[in-house]
Amino acid sequence: MAQSLPTISRQRKINILSSVLAQAPPGEFSEVVNDMRALLNDDELICENIERITAKYNLEQFTPVKVMEHKEKVLITKHGNLGNGYFLDPMQKISFKFDHLNKIVSDIQPCALDISIESWRRAVECALINYVKKHYPDGNCSVYGQTYGNNKVITACIESHKYQRNEFWNGFWKSEWKLMLCPSNAEVTGTIKVQVHYFEEGSINLTNNVDVKQNLAAKNECEGAAEFVKIIENADTEFQLGLMENYQKLDSLLKGLRRQLPFTHTTIDWNKIINAKIVREVDLAQALQESKSERLNFH
């Protein structure tokens, strides 16, 4: 008697759904949701959890959103999360409600920012926007400012993506930078993450990230913002060059795994193989015709 397969608990299904969707390649979240629907065969469970999972995914991906037809988009990040589905747009000094499933903005309201750090935040924002426009054709950024006692923290988030489904690849770049302003010094920390998915006749998912930490010396907001963005630029350049070098090494490694010539140490003459196949098919057709003629003569 065949043994029945063990059933998966409801909580286990939720954990699987959350884990798989959190790893969805850039630009392919909806496709992965549809795949999970087919695998789990439980639409009720998916409907109950999809909003929460999508909200978490949008926060992790720095999802860009256009608010009030402003030319600059704001990023959906944890730094701008005001709670209850509301987010901050520090550039326009407004708050808005965001529908994560349909990506719809509503209930836009004025929102006051921390005045004690606004001059620093604004200086960094202006410098960063110019940098992103210059180096990221499809890039977006948001800059936030917070005060903790005598310490001030500027958080800068950058997002850029390119979806090329017709060419079977999607790519995503994001980075998060903190400028910590203390009475005695200033420190910059940052993380860069790149994710690319190739899916032509297969599936290759490449993910890479790097952490950066550096001190900053500046006398005022303008100098500090310029130096902060310069640190970001240098880190981006070094990271990109490192990626290119690693991928060239990977390409050489993959080529080394392939046999250059067959055991005969000669290249394959495909035309000869095709001609031989045609000759065999002709010979087979003639043999069948002769066999048929012999049977007819026998009768």
Contacts in CASP RR format, 6 or more apart in sequence:
PFRMAT RR
TARGET T0000
AUTHOR 0000-0000-0000
METHOD contacts of the structure
MODEL  1
MAQSLPTISRQRKINILSSVLAQAPPGEFSEVVNDMRALLNDDELICENI
ERITAKYNLEQFTPVKVMEHKEKVLITKHGNLGNGYFLDPMQKISFKFDH
LNKIVSDIQPCALDISIESWRRAVECALINYVKKHYPDGNCSVYGQTYGN
NKVITACIESHKYQRNEFWNGFWKSEWKLMLCPSNAEVTGTIKVQVHYFE
EGSINLTNNVDVKQNLAAKNECEGAAEFVKIIENADTEFQLGLMENYQKL
DSLLKGLRRQLPFTHTTIDWNKIINAKIVREVDLAQALQESKSERLNFH
8 16 0 8 1.000
10 45 0 8 1.000
13 40 0 8 1.000
13 42 0 8 1.000
13 45 0 8 1.000
14 45 0 8 1.000
14 49 0 8 1.000
16 40 0 8 1.000
17 36 0 8 1.000
17 40 0 8 1.000
17 45 0 8 1.000
17 46 0 8 1.000
17 49 0 8 1.000
17 53 0 8 1.000
18 49 0 8 1.000
18 53 0 8 1.000
20 32 0 8 1.000
20 36 0 8 1.000
21 29 0 8 1.000
21 32 0 8 1.000
21 33 0 8 1.000
21 36 0 8 1.000
21 53 0 8 1.000
21 54 0 8 1.000
21 57 0 8 1.000
22 53 0 8 1.000
22 56 0 8 1.000
22 57 0 8 1.000
22 60 0 8 1.000
24 31 0 8 1.000
24 32 0 8 1.000
24 57 0 8 1.000
25 32 0 8 1.000
25 170 0 8 1.000
25 195 0 8 1.000
25 197 0 8 1.000
25 205 0 8 1.000
26 61 0 8 1.000
26 161 0 8 1.000
26 163 0 8 1.000
26 170 0 8 1.000
26 171 0 8 1.000
26 172 0 8 1.000
26 195 0 8 1.000
26 196 0 8 1.000
26 197 0 8 1.000
27 161 0 8 1.000
27 163 0 8 1.000
27 170 0 8 1.000
27 172 0 8 1.000
28 170 0 8 1.000
28 197 0 8 1.000
29 54 0 8 1.000
29 57 0 8 1.000
33 46 0 8 1.000
33 50 0 8 1.000
36 46 0 8 1.000
37 43 0 8 1.000
37 46 0 8 1.000
40 46 0 8 1.000
50 101 0 8 1.000
51 100 0 8 1.000
51 101 0 8 1.000
54 100 0 8 1.000
54 101 0 8 1.000
55 85 0 8 1.000
55 100 0 8 1.000
58 76 0 8 1.000
58 100 0 8 1.000
59 76 0 8 1.000
59 77 0 8 1.000
59 78 0 8 1.000
59 81 0 8 1.000
61 159 0 8 1.000
61 172 0 8 1.000
61 174 0 8 1.000
62 75 0 8 1.000
62 76 0 8 1.000
62 77 0 8 1.000
62 140 0 8 1.000
62 157 0 8 1.000
62 158 0 8 1.000
62 159 0 8 1.000
62 174 0 8 1.000
63 75 0 8 1.000
63 76 0 8 1.000
63 103 0 8 1.000
63 159 0 8 1.000
64 73 0 8 1.000
64 74 0 8 1.000
64 75 0 8 1.000
64 76 0 8 1.000
64 139 0 8 1.000
64 140 0 8 1.000
64 159 0 8 1.000
65 73 0 8 1.000
65 74 0 8 1.000
65 75 0 8 1.000
65 76 0 8 1.000
65 98 0 8 1.000
65 103 0 8 1.000
65 105 0 8 1.000
66 73 0 8 1.000
66 105 0 8 1.000
67 73 0 8 1.000
67 74 0 8 1.000
67 89 0 8 1.000
67 92 0 8 1.000
67 94 0 8 1.000
67 96 0 8 1.000
67 105 0 8 1.000
67 108 0 8 1.000
68 92 0 8 1.000
68 94 0 8 1.000
68 108 0 8 1.000
70 89 0 8 1.000
70 91 0 8 1.000
70 92 0 8 1.000
72 91 0 8 1.000
72 129 0 8 1.000
72 140 0 8 1.000
73 140 0 8 1.000
74 87 0 8 1.000
74 89 0 8 1.000
74 90 0 8 1.000
74 91 0 8 1.000
74 92 0 8 1.000
74 140 0 8 1.000
74 142 0 8 1.000
75 140 0 8 1.000
75 141 0 8 1.000
75 142 0 8 1.000
75 157 0 8 1.000
75 159 0 8 1.000
76 87 0 8 1.000
76 98 0 8 1.000
77 142 0 8 1.000
77 144 0 8 1.000
77 157 0 8 1.000
79 142 0 8 1.000
79 144 0 8 1.000
79 155 0 8 1.000
79 157 0 8 1.000
80 87 0 8 1.000
80 88 0 8 1.000
80 90 0 8 1.000
80 142 0 8 1.000
80 144 0 8 1.000
81 87 0 8 1.000
81 88 0 8 1.000
82 88 0 8 1.000
82 95 0 8 1.000
82 111 0 8 1.000
85 97 0 8 1.000
85 98 0 8 1.000
86 95 0 8 1.000
86 96 0 8 1.000
86 97 0 8 1.000
86 98 0 8 1.000
86 107 0 8 1.000
87 95 0 8 1.000
87 96 0 8 1.000
87 97 0 8 1.000
87 98 0 8 1.000
88 94 0 8 1.000
88 95 0 8 1.000
88 111 0 8 1.000
88 144 0 8 1.000
89 95 0 8 1.000
89 96 0 8 1.000
89 111 0 8 1.000
89 142 0 8 1.000
90 113 0 8 1.000
90 121 0 8 1.000
90 125 0 8 1.000
90 142 0 8 1.000
90 143 0 8 1.000
90 144 0 8 1.000
90 145 0 8 1.000
91 125 0 8 1.000
91 142 0 8 1.000
91 143 0 8 1.000
93 110 0 8 1.000
93 111 0 8 1.000
93 112 0 8 1.000
93 113 0 8 1.000
94 108 0 8 1.000
94 109 0 8 1.000
94 110 0 8 1.000
94 111 0 8 1.000
95 108 0 8 1.000
95 109 0 8 1.000
95 110 0 8 1.000
95 111 0 8 1.000
96 105 0 8 1.000
96 106 0 8 1.000
96 107 0 8 1.000
96 108 0 8 1.000
96 109 0 8 1.000
97 105 0 8 1.000
97 106 0 8 1.000
97 107 0 8 1.000
98 104 0 8 1.000
98 105 0 8 1.000
99 105 0 8 1.000
99 106 0 8 1.000
113 121 0 8 1.000
113 145 0 8 1.000
114 121 0 8 1.000
114 145 0 8 1.000
114 146 0 8 1.000
114 147 0 8 1.000
116 147 0 8 1.000
116 152 0 8 1.000
117 145 0 8 1.000
117 146 0 8 1.000
117 147 0 8 1.000
117 152 0 8 1.000
117 154 0 8 1.000
118 145 0 8 1.000
119 221 0 8 1.000
120 145 0 8 1.000
120 152 0 8 1.000
120 154 0 8 1.000
120 179 0 8 1.000
120 181 0 8 1.000
120 221 0 8 1.000
120 225 0 8 1.000
121 143 0 8 1.000
121 144 0 8 1.000
121 145 0 8 1.000
121 154 0 8 1.000
122 221 0 8 1.000
123 221 0 8 1.000
123 222 0 8 1.000
123 224 0 8 1.000
123 225 0 8 1.000
124 143 0 8 1.000
124 154 0 8 1.000
124 156 0 8 1.000
124 179 0 8 1.000
124 224 0 8 1.000
124 225 0 8 1.000
124 228 0 8 1.000
124 229 0 8 1.000
125 141 0 8 1.000
125 143 0 8 1.000
126 225 0 8 1.000
127 225 0 8 1.000
127 226 0 8 1.000
127 228 0 8 1.000
127 229 0 8 1.000
128 141 0 8 1.000
128 143 0 8 1.000
128 156 0 8 1.000
128 158 0 8 1.000
128 225 0 8 1.000
128 229 0 8 1.000
128 232 0 8 1.000
129 141 0 8 1.000
131 229 0 8 1.000
131 232 0 8 1.000
131 233 0 8 1.000
132 139 0 8 1.000
132 140 0 8 1.000
132 141 0 8 1.000
132 158 0 8 1.000
132 160 0 8 1.000
135 233 0 8 1.000
135 236 0 8 1.000
136 158 0 8 1.000
136 160 0 8 1.000
136 173 0 8 1.000
137 160 0 8 1.000
138 160 0 8 1.000
138 161 0 8 1.000
138 162 0 8 1.000
139 158 0 8 1.000
139 159 0 8 1.000
139 160 0 8 1.000
139 161 0 8 1.000
140 158 0 8 1.000
140 159 0 8 1.000
140 160 0 8 1.000
141 156 0 8 1.000
141 157 0 8 1.000
141 158 0 8 1.000
141 159 0 8 1.000
142 156 0 8 1.000
142 157 0 8 1.000
143 154 0 8 1.000
143 155 0 8 1.000
143 156 0 8 1.000
143 157 0 8 1.000
144 154 0 8 1.000
144 155 0 8 1.000
144 156 0 8 1.000
144 157 0 8 1.000
145 152 0 8 1.000
145 153 0 8 1.000
145 154 0 8 1.000
145 155 0 8 1.000
146 152 0 8 1.000
146 153 0 8 1.000
146 155 0 8 1.000
147 153 0 8 1.000
150 182 0 8 1.000
150 183 0 8 1.000
151 180 0 8 1.000
151 181 0 8 1.000
151 182 0 8 1.000
151 183 0 8 1.000
152 180 0 8 1.000
152 181 0 8 1.000
153 178 0 8 1.000
153 179 0 8 1.000
153 180 0 8 1.000
153 181 0 8 1.000
154 178 0 8 1.000
154 179 0 8 1.000
154 181 0 8 1.000
154 228 0 8 1.000
155 176 0 8 1.000
155 177 0 8 1.000
155 178 0 8 1.000
155 179 0 8 1.000
156 176 0 8 1.000
156 177 0 8 1.000
156 178 0 8 1.000
156 179 0 8 1.000
156 228 0 8 1.000
156 232 0 8 1.000
157 174 0 8 1.000
157 175 0 8 1.000
157 176 0 8 1.000
157 177 0 8 1.000
158 173 0 8 1.000
158 174 0 8 1.000
158 175 0 8 1.000
158 176 0 8 1.000
158 177 0 8 1.000
158 232 0 8 1.000
159 172 0 8 1.000
159 173 0 8 1.000
159 174 0 8 1.000
160 172 0 8 1.000
160 173 0 8 1.000
160 174 0 8 1.000
161 170 0 8 1.000
161 171 0 8 1.000
161 172 0 8 1.000
161 173 0 8 1.000
162 170 0 8 1.000
162 171 0 8 1.000
163 170 0 8 1.000
163 171 0 8 1.000
164 170 0 8 1.000
167 200 0 8 1.000
168 198 0 8 1.000
168 199 0 8 1.000
168 200 0 8 1.000
169 196 0 8 1.000
169 197 0 8 1.000
169 198 0 8 1.000
169 199 0 8 1.000
169 200 0 8 1.000
170 196 0 8 1.000
170 197 0 8 1.000
171 194 0 8 1.000
171 195 0 8 1.000
171 196 0 8 1.000
171 197 0 8 1.000
172 194 0 8 1.000
172 195 0 8 1.000
172 196 0 8 1.000
173 192 0 8 1.000
173 193 0 8 1.000
173 194 0 8 1.000
174 192 0 8 1.000
174 193 0 8 1.000
175 190 0 8 1.000
175 191 0 8 1.000
175 192 0 8 1.000
175 193 0 8 1.000
175 232 0 8 1.000
175 236 0 8 1.000
176 190 0 8 1.000
176 191 0 8 1.000
177 188 0 8 1.000
177 189 0 8 1.000
177 190 0 8 1.000
177 228 0 8 1.000
177 232 0 8 1.000
178 188 0 8 1.000
178 189 0 8 1.000
178 190 0 8 1.000
179 186 0 8 1.000
179 187 0 8 1.000
179 188 0 8 1.000
179 216 0 8 1.000
179 228 0 8 1.000
180 186 0 8 1.000
180 187 0 8 1.000
180 188 0 8 1.000
180 189 0 8 1.000
185 215 0 8 1.000
186 215 0 8 1.000
186 216 0 8 1.000
186 217 0 8 1.000
186 218 0 8 1.000
186 224 0 8 1.000
187 213 0 8 1.000
187 214 0 8 1.000
187 215 0 8 1.000
187 216 0 8 1.000
188 212 0 8 1.000
188 213 0 8 1.000
188 214 0 8 1.000
188 215 0 8 1.000
188 216 0 8 1.000
188 228 0 8 1.000
188 231 0 8 1.000
189 211 0 8 1.000
189 212 0 8 1.000
189 213 0 8 1.000
190 211 0 8 1.000
190 212 0 8 1.000
190 213 0 8 1.000
190 235 0 8 1.000
191 209 0 8 1.000
191 210 0 8 1.000
191 211 0 8 1.000
191 212 0 8 1.000
192 209 0 8 1.000
192 210 0 8 1.000
192 212 0 8 1.000
192 235 0 8 1.000
192 236 0 8 1.000
192 239 0 8 1.000
193 207 0 8 1.000
193 208 0 8 1.000
193 209 0 8 1.000
194 206 0 8 1.000
194 207 0 8 1.000
194 208 0 8 1.000
194 209 0 8 1.000
194 239 0 8 1.000
194 243 0 8 1.000
195 205 0 8 1.000
195 206 0 8 1.000
195 207 0 8 1.000
196 205 0 8 1.000
196 206 0 8 1.000
196 207 0 8 1.000
197 203 0 8 1.000
197 204 0 8 1.000
197 205 0 8 1.000
197 206 0 8 1.000
198 204 0 8 1.000
198 205 0 8 1.000
198 206 0 8 1.000
208 243 0 8 1.000
208 246 0 8 1.000
210 235 0 8 1.000
210 239 0 8 1.000
212 231 0 8 1.000
212 235 0 8 1.000
214 231 0 8 1.000
216 224 0 8 1.000
216 227 0 8 1.000
216 228 0 8 1.000
216 231 0 8 1.000
217 227 0 8 1.000
218 224 0 8 1.000
218 227 0 8 1.000
218 228 0 8 1.000
261 267 0 8 1.000
262 268 0 8 1.000
END
